[in-house]
């Protein structure tokens, strides 16, 4: 079996991100009941962007998609942190 140019864990990250994103679309009404749900949804979008860029970077324009990957994961992390701190004010 030929080796792929990327790590199989990168595929798992992308599949997981797509699963979380599609589940959030499927259960959108329930998600909308979560305080500050838009911030959480934006974080999910950045997670998918980062996972997709991780795979694309191995086939085309490595420097560009590597930067997109890291910026997307940074944005995702900041949004989750902002959501967590924001929900503390709403809930507690």
Beta strands, then each sheet from edge to edge (+ up, - down):
end
